[in-house]
Amino acid sequence: MPVSPGVALVAMALVGCALPIEPAESGLRTPERFVGAASASAPAAAPDPAWWGGFQTPDLDRLMADAMGGNFDVAAAVARLQQADAALRIAGAQLLPFVDVNASIARTRGTSSTPGTPANSGRQYGGTLRASYQIDFWGGLRAQEQAARDSVSAAEFGVGTVTLATQSAVAAALFDLLGAQEQLAIQQDNLRIAERTLTILRQRLAVGTATGLDVAQQETVVAQQRAQVPPLLQTVEANTFALATLAGLPPAEVTIARHRLAAVRVPDVVPGIPSEVLARRPDVRLAEANLAAASADVTAARAALFPTIALTAEGGLQSIALQTLLRPGATIYGIAASLTQTLFDGGALRAQLEQTRARRLELLANYRQAILSALQDTETGLSALQRNTELVALQTARAEAAQRAYDVSEAQFRAGTIDLLTVLITQTTLFNARLALVQAQTARLQAAAALFVALGGGWTADSMRRAMAGPTP
């Protein structure tokens, strides 16, 4: 059936009256390349969602799988998303007519004007169908639905933000634990070296070729090395307990095998261009979605200042006898249209509008801050990985040189050609160099993991929705 020109004009007028929603734009200019990029930036694929597999560390793979399935922060974020989904359905229902049905039966009895005479009584049967619809003339209801839709997006990106934070925490805790394990092994080896030198001095003291002062000095070195063991054990234990919590497990169920840090592979990381990274970062997208929802809230608050138009229709049947309920004479109906305009509310509606506008300004500032923080995270990650890679090479050379110097000094000390002071110096240099190398290796691994997270970690809302839906039957 063709639409009449009058109906078309009315429809266009209704659409034209809808208030616009301000777009969620930051107003910031995105740089064309990262400062820390090795060369001119070019588009690059997003990191693998299971980016931690590139480190080729079974314990890391296992802990990540446990955390993605059992972490309670992630579970809470998923529950918030489910709440947002339900809120969207509630907001969408306001755009549809509301229909209800009612059936009734009543018995009535009046009063008698003649004493001793019973009053008239009777039954009444009825059934009504009632429908009401609010015309969204100014677009306020659609703005509320859009705000709810943007809130769903924000909840989705909230899941991503919590997921990446959990992945980052797991990687950082594990690498810190592995570093402490290796430092502990080195410290125990340092202790054995110091004790071996002490044994030689005590033997010399017994034959009169060493002094009590020499023995006391070396005993101090042994005590210092032994005292550094408990803090390293505490670090190992604390990180083990933290990993258990991240994985949603009791502490007793998590054990970590020792890995040599030099054997842990550091994957290659290609940053790509800043605009791509910002589009992948769930925390940035979360801030953008919150801003979009606030913009829709402003439009809804503006629409509340204008009149509301509602249509109501009611029809049904009513009769005093059940057998006549379905006859034409029992039919009742009513149709009404209403227009409501607030005349005085003490300024509450305008204050509500000002509140939503101020809220939008707050979220705009948060969005801009999220963009700058994301760029900072990436630049810091690129710098940290590069500098710690350089530092590992320098500390490796330092440790190798210190080991050669100590081997020579120990051989000469056994031969009696150098004094104890020289041995103590080379011992201390070796101990410090070995520990510094482990610390640099740990920092490089943590920097690589942090960079993957800074680049968005390969997380997508679609993959999260598929995971929530479960396996396909």
C-alpha positions as CSV (number, residue, x, y, z in Angstrom):
1,M,0.0,0.0,0.0
2,P,1.5,3.4,-0.9
3,V,2.1,5.8,1.9
4,S,0.2,9.1,1.7
5,P,2.2,12.3,1.5
6,G,0.7,13.5,4.8
7,V,1.8,10.4,6.7
8,A,5.3,10.8,5.2
9,L,5.5,14.4,6.2
10,V,4.5,13.5,9.8
11,A,7.1,10.8,9.9
12,M,9.8,13.1,8.7
13,A,8.7,15.7,11.2
14,L,9.0,13.2,14.0
15,V,12.4,12.1,13.0
16,G,13.5,15.7,12.5
17,C,12.5,16.6,16.0
18,A,14.8,14.0,17.6
19,L,17.6,15.6,19.5
20,P,21.1,14.8,18.2
21,I,23.7,12.8,20.3
22,E,27.1,14.4,20.4
23,P,29.8,12.1,19.0
24,A,32.4,10.6,21.3
25,E,35.6,12.2,20.0
26,S,38.7,13.0,22.0
27,G,40.0,16.0,19.9
28,L,43.6,14.7,20.3
29,R,45.9,14.2,17.4
30,T,47.3,10.7,17.2
31,P,51.1,10.6,16.3
32,E,52.1,8.9,13.1
33,R,54.8,6.7,14.7
34,F,56.2,5.6,18.0
35,V,59.3,7.3,19.3
36,G,60.8,4.0,20.3
37,A,60.1,2.2,17.1
38,A,63.2,0.8,15.4
39,S,62.2,2.2,12.0
40,A,59.3,4.1,10.4
41,S,56.1,2.7,11.7
42,A,53.9,0.6,9.4
43,P,50.7,-1.3,10.0
44,A,51.2,-4.6,11.8
45,A,49.1,-7.5,12.8
46,A,47.7,-7.5,16.3
47,P,49.5,-9.7,18.8
48,D,48.4,-13.3,19.1
49,P,45.6,-13.6,21.8
50,A,47.8,-16.2,23.4
51,W,50.9,-14.0,23.2
52,W,52.5,-15.6,26.2
53,G,53.1,-18.8,24.2
54,G,56.0,-17.0,22.5
55,F,58.0,-17.3,25.7
56,Q,57.9,-21.1,25.4
57,T,57.5,-21.6,29.1
58,P,55.1,-24.4,30.1
59,D,54.4,-23.0,33.5
60,L,53.4,-19.6,32.0
61,D,51.0,-21.4,29.6
62,R,49.4,-23.4,32.4
63,L,49.0,-20.5,34.7
64,M,47.5,-18.3,32.0
65,A,45.0,-21.0,31.1
66,D,44.1,-21.3,34.8
67,A,43.7,-17.6,35.2
68,M,41.6,-17.1,32.2
69,G,39.2,-19.8,33.4
70,G,39.3,-19.2,37.2
71,N,40.2,-15.6,38.0
72,F,37.5,-14.0,40.0
73,D,38.2,-10.5,38.8
74,V,37.5,-11.6,35.3
75,A,34.4,-13.5,36.4
76,A,33.1,-10.4,38.1
77,A,33.7,-8.3,34.9
78,V,31.8,-10.9,32.9
79,A,28.9,-10.7,35.4
80,R,28.9,-6.9,34.9
81,L,28.6,-7.4,31.2
82,Q,25.6,-9.7,31.7
83,Q,24.0,-7.0,33.8
84,A,24.6,-4.5,31.0
85,D,23.0,-6.8,28.5
86,A,19.9,-7.1,30.7
87,A,19.8,-3.3,31.1
88,L,19.9,-2.8,27.3
89,R,16.9,-5.1,26.9
90,I,15.0,-3.1,29.6
91,A,15.9,0.2,27.8
92,G,14.8,-1.2,24.4
93,A,11.5,-2.3,25.8
94,Q,10.6,1.3,26.5
95,L,10.4,1.9,22.8
96,L,7.7,-0.7,22.4
97,P,4.0,-0.6,23.4
98,F,3.1,-1.9,26.8
99,V,0.2,-4.3,26.7
100,D,-1.6,-6.1,29.6
101,V,-4.7,-8.1,30.0
102,N,-7.1,-8.3,32.9
103,A,-10.0,-10.7,33.7
104,S,-12.3,-10.1,36.7
105,I,-15.3,-11.5,38.5
106,A,-17.0,-9.6,41.3
107,R,-20.0,-10.0,43.5
108,T,-21.7,-6.9,44.9
109,R,-24.5,-6.2,47.4
110,G,-25.9,-2.9,48.3
111,T,-28.0,-1.7,51.2
112,S,-31.8,-1.9,51.6
113,S,-33.9,1.1,52.4
114,T,-36.7,-1.1,53.9
115,P,-35.8,-2.7,57.3
116,G,-36.0,-6.5,57.2
117,T,-35.8,-6.6,53.4
118,P,-32.5,-8.0,51.9
119,A,-30.6,-5.7,49.5
120,N,-30.1,-6.5,45.8
121,S,-27.0,-8.5,45.0
122,G,-25.3,-9.7,41.8
123,R,-22.2,-10.7,40.0
124,Q,-20.2,-8.8,37.3
125,Y,-17.9,-10.4,34.8
126,G,-15.3,-8.6,32.7
127,G,-12.2,-8.8,30.6
128,T,-10.0,-6.0,29.3
129,L,-7.0,-5.6,27.1
130,R,-5.0,-2.4,27.6
131,A,-2.2,-0.9,25.6
132,S,-0.1,2.2,26.1
133,Y,2.6,3.7,24.0
134,Q,4.8,6.8,24.6
135,I,5.7,8.5,21.3
136,D,9.5,9.2,21.4
137,F,9.0,12.6,19.8
138,W,12.2,14.1,21.0
139,G,14.4,11.0,20.8
140,G,14.8,10.7,24.6
141,L,13.9,7.0,24.8
142,R,16.2,6.2,21.9
143,A,19.0,8.1,23.6
144,Q,18.4,6.0,26.7
145,E,18.6,2.9,24.6
146,Q,21.8,4.1,23.0
147,A,23.3,4.9,26.4
148,A,22.5,1.4,27.5
149,R,24.0,0.0,24.2
150,D,27.2,2.0,24.9
151,S,27.2,0.7,28.4
152,V,27.2,-2.8,27.0
153,S,30.2,-1.9,24.9
154,A,31.9,-0.4,28.0
155,A,31.2,-3.6,29.9
156,E,32.7,-5.6,27.1
157,F,35.9,-3.5,27.1
158,G,35.8,-3.7,30.9
159,V,36.2,-7.5,30.6
160,G,39.1,-6.9,28.2
161,T,40.8,-4.4,30.6
162,V,40.5,-6.8,33.5
163,T,41.7,-9.7,31.4
164,L,44.8,-7.9,30.2
165,A,45.5,-6.7,33.7
166,T,45.3,-10.3,34.9
167,Q,47.5,-11.6,32.1
168,S,50.1,-8.9,32.9
169,A,50.0,-9.7,36.6
170,V,50.5,-13.4,35.9
171,A,53.5,-12.8,33.6
172,A,55.1,-10.3,36.0
173,A,54.7,-12.5,39.0
174,L,56.0,-15.6,37.2
175,F,59.1,-13.9,35.8
176,D,59.7,-12.3,39.2
177,L,59.5,-15.7,40.7
178,L,61.8,-17.3,38.1
179,G,64.3,-14.4,38.7
180,A,64.2,-15.0,42.4
181,Q,64.7,-18.7,41.9
182,E,67.8,-18.1,39.8
183,Q,69.1,-15.5,42.2
184,L,68.6,-18.1,45.0
185,A,70.6,-20.7,43.1
186,I,73.4,-18.2,42.4
187,Q,73.3,-17.1,46.0
188,Q,73.7,-20.6,47.2
189,D,76.6,-21.1,44.8
190,N,78.1,-17.8,46.0
191,L,77.8,-19.2,49.6
192,R,79.6,-22.4,48.6
193,I,82.4,-20.3,47.1
194,A,82.7,-18.2,50.2
195,E,82.7,-21.3,52.4
196,R,85.4,-23.0,50.3
197,T,87.6,-20.0,50.7
198,L,86.9,-20.0,54.5
199,T,87.9,-23.7,54.6
200,I,91.3,-22.9,53.0
201,L,91.9,-20.1,55.4
202,R,91.2,-22.2,58.4
203,Q,93.5,-24.9,57.1
204,R,96.2,-22.2,56.8
205,L,95.5,-20.8,60.2
206,A,96.1,-24.3,61.6
207,V,99.6,-24.4,60.1
208,G,100.4,-20.7,60.8
209,T,100.2,-19.3,57.3
210,A,97.0,-17.2,57.9
211,T,95.9,-15.0,60.7
212,G,92.8,-15.0,62.8
213,L,91.8,-11.7,61.1
214,D,91.9,-13.4,57.7
215,V,89.5,-16.0,59.0
216,A,87.2,-13.5,60.7
217,Q,87.0,-11.4,57.5
218,Q,86.0,-14.5,55.4
219,E,83.5,-15.6,58.1
220,T,81.9,-12.2,57.7
221,V,81.6,-12.8,53.9
222,V,80.0,-16.2,54.5
223,A,77.5,-14.7,56.9
224,Q,76.6,-12.0,54.5
225,Q,76.0,-14.5,51.7
226,R,73.9,-16.7,54.0
227,A,71.8,-13.8,55.1
228,Q,70.7,-13.1,51.5
229,V,69.0,-16.4,51.2
230,P,65.8,-15.9,53.3
231,P,64.6,-12.8,51.4
232,L,64.9,-14.6,48.1
233,L,63.0,-17.6,49.5
234,Q,60.3,-15.1,50.7
235,T,60.1,-13.6,47.2
236,V,59.6,-17.1,45.6
237,E,56.9,-18.0,48.1
238,A,55.1,-14.6,47.9
239,N,54.9,-14.8,44.1
240,T,53.8,-18.4,44.2
241,F,50.9,-17.4,46.5
242,A,50.1,-14.4,44.2
243,L,50.0,-16.7,41.2
244,A,47.6,-19.0,43.0
245,T,45.2,-16.2,43.7
246,L,45.4,-14.9,40.1
247,A,44.6,-18.4,38.9
248,G,41.7,-18.8,41.3
249,L,43.4,-21.7,43.2
250,P,44.5,-22.3,46.8
251,P,48.2,-21.6,47.4
252,A,49.0,-25.3,47.9
253,E,47.9,-26.2,44.4
254,V,50.5,-24.1,42.6
255,T,54.1,-25.2,42.2
256,I,56.6,-23.7,39.8
257,A,59.6,-25.6,38.3
258,R,62.9,-23.8,38.1
259,H,63.8,-22.4,34.6
260,R,67.0,-20.8,33.6
261,L,66.2,-17.2,32.5
262,A,68.6,-17.4,29.6
263,A,66.6,-20.4,28.3
264,V,63.3,-18.4,28.2
265,R,62.7,-17.1,24.7
266,V,61.9,-13.4,24.3
267,P,59.5,-13.1,21.3
268,D,59.8,-10.5,18.7
269,V,57.4,-7.6,19.1
270,V,56.3,-5.4,16.2
271,P,54.4,-2.3,17.6
272,G,52.7,-1.1,14.4
273,I,51.3,2.4,14.2
274,P,49.7,4.3,17.2
275,S,46.2,4.5,15.8
276,E,46.1,0.7,15.5
277,V,47.3,0.2,19.0
278,L,44.7,2.7,20.4
279,A,41.9,0.8,18.5
280,R,43.0,-2.5,20.1
281,R,43.5,-1.3,23.7
282,P,40.3,-2.2,25.7
283,D,41.0,0.4,28.3
284,V,40.9,3.1,25.6
285,R,37.8,1.7,24.1
286,L,36.3,1.5,27.5
287,A,36.8,5.2,28.1
288,E,35.4,5.9,24.6
289,A,32.3,3.8,25.3
290,N,31.8,5.5,28.6
291,L,32.0,8.9,26.9
292,A,29.5,7.8,24.2
293,A,27.1,6.6,26.9
294,A,27.4,10.0,28.7
295,S,26.7,11.8,25.4
296,A,23.5,9.8,25.0
297,D,22.6,10.6,28.7
298,V,22.9,14.3,27.9
299,T,20.5,14.0,25.0
300,A,18.0,12.0,27.2
301,A,18.2,14.7,29.9
302,R,17.6,17.4,27.2
303,A,14.6,15.5,25.9
304,A,13.1,15.4,29.5
305,L,12.7,19.2,29.3
306,F,10.1,18.8,26.5
307,P,6.5,17.5,26.6
308,T,5.8,13.8,26.6
309,I,3.1,12.4,24.4
310,A,1.4,9.1,25.2
311,L,-1.3,7.0,23.6
312,T,-3.6,4.7,25.5
313,A,-6.2,2.2,24.2
314,E,-8.4,-0.1,26.2
315,G,-11.0,-2.5,25.1
316,G,-12.9,-5.5,26.5
317,L,-16.1,-7.1,27.6
318,Q,-18.2,-6.5,30.7
319,S,-21.5,-8.1,31.7
320,I,-23.6,-9.0,34.8
321,A,-24.2,-12.4,33.4
322,L,-21.6,-14.9,32.2
323,Q,-23.7,-16.1,29.3
324,T,-24.0,-12.6,27.9
325,L,-20.3,-11.7,28.2
326,L,-19.5,-12.4,24.6
327,R,-22.5,-10.5,23.1
328,P,-21.9,-7.2,21.2
329,G,-23.7,-5.3,23.9
330,A,-21.0,-6.2,26.5
331,T,-18.2,-4.5,24.5
332,I,-16.4,-1.6,26.1
333,Y,-13.5,0.5,24.8
334,G,-11.6,3.6,25.4
335,I,-9.0,5.6,23.5
336,A,-6.9,8.5,24.9
337,A,-4.0,10.7,24.0
338,S,-2.2,12.7,26.6
339,L,0.5,15.4,26.5
340,T,2.4,16.1,29.7
341,Q,4.7,19.1,30.3
342,T,6.4,19.9,33.6
343,L,5.6,23.5,34.6
344,F,7.5,23.6,37.9
345,D,9.9,21.2,39.5
346,G,12.3,23.5,41.4
347,G,14.8,23.3,38.6
348,A,15.4,19.5,39.0
349,L,15.3,18.7,35.3
350,R,17.7,21.5,34.3
351,A,20.0,20.5,37.2
352,Q,19.8,16.9,35.9
353,L,20.9,18.2,32.5
354,E,23.8,20.1,33.9
355,Q,24.8,17.1,35.9
356,T,24.9,14.9,32.8
357,R,26.9,17.6,30.9
358,A,29.4,17.8,33.7
359,R,29.6,14.0,33.8
360,R,30.4,14.0,30.1
361,L,33.2,16.5,30.5
362,E,34.7,14.3,33.2
363,L,34.5,11.2,30.9
364,L,36.0,13.2,28.0
365,A,39.0,14.1,30.2
366,N,39.2,10.4,31.2
367,Y,39.1,9.4,27.5
368,R,41.9,11.8,26.6
369,Q,44.0,10.6,29.6
370,A,43.4,6.9,28.6
371,I,44.8,7.7,25.1
372,L,47.9,9.4,26.4
373,S,48.4,6.7,29.0
374,A,48.2,4.0,26.3
375,L,50.8,5.9,24.2
376,Q,53.0,6.2,27.2
377,D,52.7,2.5,28.1
378,T,53.7,1.5,24.6
379,E,56.6,3.9,24.4
380,T,57.8,2.9,27.9
381,G,57.5,-0.8,26.9
382,L,59.5,-0.3,23.7
383,S,62.2,1.6,25.6
384,A,62.3,-0.9,28.5
385,L,62.7,-3.9,26.2
386,Q,65.4,-2.2,24.1
387,R,67.4,-0.9,27.1
388,N,67.1,-4.1,29.1
389,T,68.2,-6.2,26.1
390,E,71.3,-4.0,25.9
391,L,71.8,-4.3,29.6
392,V,71.6,-8.1,29.5
393,A,74.4,-8.1,26.9
394,L,76.5,-5.8,29.0
395,Q,75.9,-7.6,32.3
396,T,76.7,-10.9,30.5
397,A,80.1,-9.6,29.5
398,R,80.6,-8.2,33.0
399,A,79.7,-11.6,34.7
400,E,82.0,-13.5,32.3
401,A,84.9,-11.2,33.0
402,A,84.3,-11.4,36.8
403,Q,84.2,-15.2,36.6
404,R,87.6,-15.2,34.8
405,A,89.1,-12.8,37.3
406,Y,87.9,-14.9,40.2
407,D,89.2,-18.2,38.7
408,V,92.6,-16.6,38.3
409,S,92.6,-15.1,41.8
410,E,91.5,-18.4,43.4
411,A,94.2,-20.3,41.7
412,Q,96.8,-17.8,42.7
413,F,95.5,-17.8,46.3
414,R,95.7,-21.5,46.5
415,A,99.3,-21.2,45.3
416,G,100.0,-18.5,47.9
417,T,101.0,-15.8,45.4
418,I,98.3,-13.2,46.3
419,D,96.8,-12.0,49.6
420,L,93.3,-12.5,50.9
421,L,92.2,-8.9,50.1
422,T,92.5,-9.5,46.4
423,V,90.5,-12.7,46.7
424,L,87.8,-10.9,48.6
425,I,87.6,-8.1,46.0
426,T,87.2,-10.6,43.1
427,Q,84.7,-12.6,45.1
428,T,82.5,-9.6,45.8
429,T,82.8,-8.5,42.1
430,L,81.7,-11.9,40.9
431,F,78.8,-12.2,43.3
432,N,77.5,-8.7,42.4
433,A,77.9,-9.4,38.6
434,R,76.0,-12.7,38.7
435,L,73.1,-11.2,40.6
436,A,73.0,-8.1,38.4
437,L,72.8,-10.3,35.3
438,V,69.8,-12.2,36.7
439,Q,68.1,-9.0,37.5
440,A,68.6,-7.7,34.0
441,Q,67.3,-10.9,32.5
442,T,64.2,-10.7,34.7
443,A,63.6,-7.1,33.7
444,R,63.9,-7.9,30.0
445,L,61.3,-10.7,30.3
446,Q,58.9,-8.4,32.3
447,A,59.4,-5.6,29.7
448,A,58.5,-7.9,26.8
449,A,55.4,-9.1,28.6
450,A,54.4,-5.5,29.5
451,L,54.9,-4.5,25.9
452,F,52.5,-7.2,24.6
453,V,49.9,-6.0,27.1
454,A,50.5,-2.3,26.1
455,L,49.8,-3.3,22.5
456,G,46.4,-4.7,23.4
457,G,47.4,-8.3,23.9
458,G,45.3,-9.5,21.0
459,W,42.1,-9.4,23.0
460,T,38.8,-8.9,21.0
461,A,35.2,-8.5,22.2
462,D,34.1,-11.2,19.6
463,S,36.5,-13.8,21.1
464,M,35.2,-13.0,24.6
465,R,31.6,-13.3,23.5
466,R,32.3,-16.7,21.9
467,A,34.0,-17.8,25.1
468,M,31.0,-16.8,27.2
469,A,28.7,-18.6,24.8
470,G,30.6,-21.9,25.3
471,P,31.3,-24.6,22.8
472,T,29.0,-25.0,19.9
473,P,26.8,-28.1,20.3
